[in-house]
Every structure is written in structure tokens, then in C-alpha cells.
């Protein structure tokens, strides 16, 4: 993979291959049901800073019990979101034009100027994979109602303007079940999962391509019922 101006650069062929691999991985109904049968806990909520959680639900053929699907949240906002999760999930979501976003310049650079941008007080949600505000809002509220606060998996990766301070604050959050990805090994965070594919990148550019390569997702989910 190549990186240009701090962003992941892949060819059309690479993108097509990744799309096919994800579709093959997640959307085969029979294999998804076989995987699902190995779970002793099917009622869990993944809160994720990007599409990682949605891919996980698709992998098992499960209903998406989280609003953080098909979107991404910039790192600093995500840490705020996690610090008071219930408060933010009770907030009314308001949609803004990208020109009103505090991340306007980055969104322009990425070409994300025509995607819905939801505002939960001071936290911005970039609904990258939604065609319009109404669909994004409808699915957000529907999935908020499904959140299981007793079975949470909280996922973070160092991307979308992640800083050392953000990583440190995430490491201190008092959630029982955290999944923590880094592009580079950092001595201060020995519990993080390291993705060497991105060691030369400024951050972990896309963990949904190889979303479960370095973790045992079955053990993580089944472990929820033992705590």
C-alpha cells in the first residue's frame, strides 16, 4: 500500500479486490450462520470509530446492534463520545453542511464533502456510507435503541487525526472490553494490537481491510458472557 499526503492511496484494482474480499468474507449467508453458531453471546454492541464494527456484525450475519455503522468519527471527538457514551447517545442528531464542520479542510482533502455529517452536541459523525441525511438519521436512531450497555465492545484505532494524547486517554477509559489497534508498537501501550502493514504510515489507515487478522474475535465476543 502507498501513502500520499498522509492518506491511503490504492489503485482501482486494489480497491476492487478489497471490496470483493470483504463481500466474500461477510455476505455468505451459510458461512455467516456457521460462524454465528459458535457464539454463545449474540446480543452485544460494538462501539467503533469506523466501519470495523459493521464488518464484524456482517461476518456473523447478526443484526447491527450499534449506531456506529458505516461511518467514522475523528479521534478527538471519539474519545469525548466514549467518555460519556450514554449522554451522547441520548442527544438529538443535527445534520450540518461540511463547510460548518471543524474538519472542513480534511473533508475537502478526502473528497468527503457530499456525505451526511451528523452533530451530537460537539461530536461530529461522518456518515460515509449513507446516501442522505434522512437515511442516516433513521438508522442512527433505530440502532441506538438496540445498544446493550451490559455487553459492550469498545474499539479504537489510531486514525482520523489520532494523537498520542487520544491514545493515552483511550487506554485509561474504564470499559471492560476494549479492542485497541495501533499502526506502530508503542511501549506505553503493550496491550494494543499492532498492525505492521501500516508501520510506514502516519496512522492506521484502514483496519477494515484486515479487520480480524490479529485478534480472536470469537474469544472476545464469547468472553463477554463470562464477565
N, C-alpha and C positions, 0 to 999 in steps of 0.2 A: 504494500500500500504506500501511497505517496501523500505528502502533506504540503499544502501550499498556503502561505499566509495564516498558518495556524488552523487550517481546515482540512478535513479529509478529502483527498482527490482520488476518485476511482473512475475507470473508464466505463463506457456504456456496457461493454461486455461483462466486466466485473460486477456491475450493479445488477445486470440481468441474471447472472449466476447466483448471486446472493439472494435475489428475490425468489428464484426457483428453489434454492436450498431451503429457505425459510418456509415456503409453501409446502414443500415436500415434508419437512420436519413437523410442521404444526397441523396441517389441514387434512391429513389422512385420518378419517373418522375411526377406522378399525384400530390402527396402531395407537391413536389417542386414547381410545377406550381401554386398550390393553394396559397402557401406562397408568390410566386412572384407577384401574383395578388394584394396582399396587399401593395406592394411597389409603391410609387409614384415617385421613383427615381431608375432607373435600370442601369444607366451609372455612376458607381462610381469605384474608385480604392482603394483597401486596401493594404497598405504597412505594412508588418508584419515581425517580427523577426523569425517566424517559420511557420508551416503549418496552423496556425489558419485562415489566410485569405482564403486559398484554400478551407477549410471546409465550410466557410461562403458562398462562391460562389456556392459550390455544394448544400448547404442547400436550396438555392433559384433556382437552376437549371440555373444559369447565366454563360455566358462566362467569363472566368477569365481575367479580365482587369488589371492585375498586374503581374510583373515578379517574385514577391516574393512568389512563389508557390512551394510546395514540397521540401522545403529547410530550412536551418536555418543559422543564422548569429550570431557569437559570439557578446556578448553585447557591448563591447568597439567599435568594428567595426561598429555595427549597429548604434550607436549614431553618429559616424563620417558620415556614409551613410546618415542619416537623416538631418544632419546639412547642407549638400549641395546635396540634392537629385537629382536635375536636372543635376548637373555636373557628378555625378556618373552614372546616367542612360544614359549619352551620351558616357561613356567610353567603349572602346573595352574590351570585357571579354577574359581573357587569362587563360588557364587551367594549373594547376600545379599538381605535384605529392604530395601526402600527406606528404612526407618527407621534402618538401620545405615549408610546412605550418608552421607558427609561433605557431600553435596549435597542432603540431605533437604529443606531448605526450598525449594530451587529446583525439585526434582522435584515437590513438592506444588503449587507455583505453576503449573507447566506441566501438571499432571494426569498426570504420568508415574509414578504410584505402583503400577501393576499391570503393569509391563513387567519382563522379566528384567534383573537387574543383576549382571554378572559382575565378579569381582575377580581381577586378576592382581597378586598381592602388594599394591602400593599404588596401582595404576591401576584405575579403575572403567570398565567398558564398559556403556553404556546400550543394551540391545538393543531399540530402539524398535519394530522391525517383526517381532518374533518372538512367537508366542503363549505360549510357556512355556520354562522353563529347559532342558528336555531337548533340544528342537529347537535352541535357541540354542547349547548346548554341542556337540551333534553337528555342526552346520555350522561352528562355530568350529574345532574340531579337524581336520575334513576339509579346510577351506580353508587352515589353517596348513601342512599338508603340501604344498600347491601353491605356496607362496611361492617366487618366483625372485629370489634375492638379487642375481643378476647383472643383472637388468633391473627395477630398482625405479623407480617414480614416487612421490614423496612429496608429498602435497598438504596444504596448511594454509589455513585461512581464519580471520579474526578473529571468532570467535563462541564461544558457550558459555563465557562469563566470561573471554574473552581480555583480556590486559593488554599494555601496551607491553613489559614485560619478556618475556612469552611470544613476542611478535612478534620482538623482538630476538634471543632465543635461537634461534628457528626460522631466522632469516636467517643465523645463524652455523653451523648444522648442516652437516656435510661430506658431504652427499649430492650426487651428480652431477646428478640430475634432480629439481628441486623445482618445484611449481606453487603459487603463493603469491597468495591473493586478499585484498584489503582493501576495506572499505566506503568508506574515505576515503583520499585521497592523502596520504602522509606522506613528507616529504623524505628522511628517513633510509633509506627502503626504495624506491628508484627502480625496482627490478626487479619489484616486486609488481604484480599486475593489479588495477586499480581498478574497482569496481562502483558507478557513480554512482547507480543506482537506490536504493541504501541510504545515501546521503550524510547523510540526516537521521536515520538510525537509530543507536542506540548501538553497534551492531556489524553485521556482515554476517549478516543474519537467516536467509537461506535461499538458498544458491547452487545448489541442485539444480533450482530452477525455471528458471534460465537458465544452466545448468551450463557450456556451451561457447561462450557468446556472444562472449567477448572473447579466446579462445585458438584456436589451430590445433591441435586435438588430434591430427590426422593427423601433423603435423610432429613433435610431441612424442614420439609413440609410435615413429614410423619413425626418429627420431633416436637412439633407444636403441641400435640396431644399429651405429651409426657411432662409438660411444664405447668 
